[in-house]
Amino acid sequence: MSERISKVNRKTGETDIEIKLNIDGSGLFDIKSGINIVDHFLSQLAKHGMFDITITASGDNQHHIVEDVAICLGKAFNETLGDKKGITRMGNAMVPMDEALAVVAVDIGGRTYSVIDVSFERTNIDGLDADLIRHFLESFASGAKINLHAMVLTGTNDHHKAEALFKALGRALDSATCIDDRVAGKIPSTKNIIDN
């Protein structure tokens, strides 16, 4: 199996993003988005998904940075998986964090769609506009060209709810991107193709 590593660079009038992703990593991360809480949440995705992720990002405001990091990270996942031969394709995870419980399910089937059922008590989570959590997940699904369902079943602490979501996303993606020896070298679809 060839290395599943990708690099994505995106420079616009609003942001400058550099991402390196190794899907078959060990959970190492070096994330500098300029937004501490975003770095914290993305480190959870890396650690619990067993992905090695390096991100350097800057931009003119939070919304643009979060959106473009999500799109670029999604593109990195899509590029790293290539033609998707041999992957498990679907994965899900249920992750508790104290009183919060999050569920994430993904299908790497080339069909971009997201359903995000998350509500927060406050409009701000440690300096981050709370709605940017939902927007990150939607933008990531779009960049990765995946079907993503994410929901928080219980919880009162907004930080716990968001962190549980990112941990669950990491675990679900790890399951979906793993190579299944039973389908080695084959596309996991009755269509025999998964759109990139």
N, C-alpha and C positions, 0 to 999 in steps of 0.2 A: 504494500500500500504506500502510495506517495504521501509526502508530508502535507497535512491539511493546514496550511498557513497562508494568510493573505495580508496585504497592506492596502489601506485605502487612504488617499489624501484628497481633501476638498478645500479649496480656497475660493471664497466669494467676497463680495463687498461687505458681508456681514460677519463671516466667521472664517477661521483657519483651523482645520481639523486634520490630525494625523492619527491613524489607528493601525495597530498591528495585532493580529489575532492568530493564536494557535489553538485549534479546537481540541487537539490531543495533548493538552498541557497538564499542569498539576495545580492550577489555581493561583499562579503567580500574577501579580498585577502592579502596574505603575500608571496611575490615573491622575491626570492634572487637567481638569476642565475649567478651573478658576472658580468653581462652585463646590465648596467643601461637602455639602450633603449629597450632591450628585456623585462626587468621587466615592463617598461612603457606600451609596446604594450600588454603584457599578462594581465596587470591590466585592460586594456580596454576590453579585451575579458571577463574577470570575471565580471566586473561592468555592462556591457551592456548585458551580457548573464544571469545575475542573478545567477551566479555560485559562490560558495565559493571554492577558490583555494589556496592551500599552496604549494609552490615549493621551494625546496632548491637544488641548483645544483652547481657543480664545475667540472672543467675539464682542459685539456691541451691546448685547443684552442677554439675560437669562433665557428667554424664549428661543432666540435664534441658536444659542449654544446647545441647549437641551435637544431641540428639534434636529439640528444637523449632526450632533453626536449620535443620536438614535438612528437616523437615516444611514450614516456611514457605518455604524456598528452592524446594522442589519445587512448592508451591502457586503461587509466583510464576511459575515456568516454565509451569505448566499454564494459569494465567490469561492470561499474555502471549500464548500461542499461540491463544487463542480457540477458534474452530471447527476449527482446524488446516488450513484450506484452503491448498493450494499448497505445504505443507512437504514436504521429502524424506521425512520420517517415521522412517527408520531410519538409523543411523550407527554406525560403529565406529572404534576407534583402537588402535594398538599403540604403546606409548611406552617407550623404554629410559631408565633413569637409572643410569649406571655399570653395575654388575653386575645391577641389577634390570630386569625386563621385565614390564610390565603390559598387559593387554588389557581393553578395555571395549566392550560392544556395547549399544545401546539401540534400542527400538522405541516410538515415541510413538503407540501404537495404542489407548490407553484401557484396556489390560489391565494391571493392577498385578501385577507379579511380579518377584522378584529372586533371583538365584543369585550368591552371593558366595563365591568360592573363594580365600581369603586366609589365610595363616598367618604369624604373627610369632614371632620368636625370644624376645622379651622381652614382659613384660606391660605395659610402660610405654614410650611413645615420647615423649621430650622433655617429660615431665610429663603426658602424656595416656594414659589407660587404652587400651591397644592395641585392645581389643575394640570401642571406640567408633568405630573406622574402619568396621568391618563394619556396626555399628548405624546410622551416618550414612548409608551407601549404601542400606540397606534402608528407612530412614525417608524419605530423599529420593525413592526410587522410589515409595513409598506416597503422598507428598504430590503428586508430579508425575503420578501415575497412568500410569506407564510400565513397560515391561519392561526390566529392567537386569541384564546379566550382567557380572561383574567378576572378574578373576582375576590373580594374580601367577604368571607362568610360571617365573621364576628370580629369585634375589636372596638376599643374606645380611644386608644392612643394612636394618633395619626402617624407618628414615626414608626411605631411597631407595624402598623398596617402596610405602610410603603415598603419597609425593609423586608417583611414577609413576602411581599409580591416579587421583589427582585431575587430573593433566595429561591422562590418557587420557579421563577422564570429560568434561572440558572439550572436547576435540577431538571426541569422539563426539557430544556434544550439539550442538556447532556444526554438524556435518554433518547431523544429523537435523532441526535447526530451520531450516536454510537453505530459502529459497524456490526451488522448481524451476519455471522458466518453462514447462516442457512441461506442467505440471499446474496452471497458474495458475488460481486461483478454484475449484479442484476439491478435494474431500476425497480424500486418498490411501488409499482403502479400497474394496473391492468392495461393502461394505455401504452406502457413501455416507454414513457417519456414524462419528465417533470420539467415544466417550463422554467427557464432561468430568468 
